[in-house]
Amino acid sequence: MASVVSFGAAALWDSTEQTARKAVENAMAHGINYVDVAPSYGRAEGLLGPLVPSFRDEVFLACKTLKREKTGAQDELRASLRKLQTDHFDLYQVHGINTSEDVDKTLGKGGAIEAFLEAKDEGTIKHIGVTGHSLTALTEALRRFDFDTVMFPLNFVMGAHPCAETDTTAILGLAKEKDVGVLAIKAVARRRWETDERKYRTWYEPLDGQGDVDLALWYTLSHPVTTAVLPSDLCLWPKVIDAAERLRAPTEEELSYLKHKARELKPLFPTVIG
């Protein structure tokens, strides 16, 4: 049973050891038992590594690779296992599948998926997942391979601007049909930054008022998802965790409010909405 929000280690990008330790302790204190990390998240693996042995048996540990070929994926998997001081990952994911070319390279002969399958046979990974920002590419990947999980953006702004890359209906339906776990990201994303002055380290402008954070997270979790990954700025975590601990279904009035609010905003993906 995964906690409704999960530890997104991207928030540790350039953190200190002390900050990382406090973030882990706080997450565990709030019952968060799903940890998501990747070698592409700055210092995250190195900071988490010394801490993992203390909580390894209490969490579902997920990692990722951007490598598309077998050898590269094997090497990165081994490196991540060493850095995170564990002998296996509960979930290992093909990271950042955003084009049909990504799907072809990963699932084709000599592709990363071959490394994943061998690692699963060896017991160094238990489940295989896929992540990305393109719903069309991810849907194609799910149709071509029996992944255990899929990770993609799901938020109220996307819901108010339906198109091929924002309408989650098809991919959620396919995930249900194939019994695939759904991992949501960008739940509290507002829009892309429109100024050079940035208050948070997230690459997108997030919601930060508690009321809006509440409704945005509740909207995302009102869909058939397993968990929503916490945003990549630790300053936002207290509000998102607070919203998660008061989780309920948004009312029709609240959904109308979100839809109205989303009219002035543009989804993160695709970059241009017609």
Secondary structure, DSSP 8 states (H G I E B T S, - for coil): ---SEEEEGGGGTT--HHHHHHHHHHHHHTT--EEE--TTSTTHHHHHTTTHHHHGGGSEEEEEE---BHHHHHHHHHHHHHHTT-S-EEEEEE----SHHHHHHHHSTTBHHHHHHHHHHHTSEEEEEEE-S-HHHHHHHHHHS--SEEEEE--HHHHHS-STTT--HHHHHHHHHTT-EEEEE-TTEEEE--SS--SSSSSEEE--SHHHHHHHHHHHHTSS-SEEE--S-GGGHHHHHHHHHT-----HHHHHHHHHHHTT---SSSS---
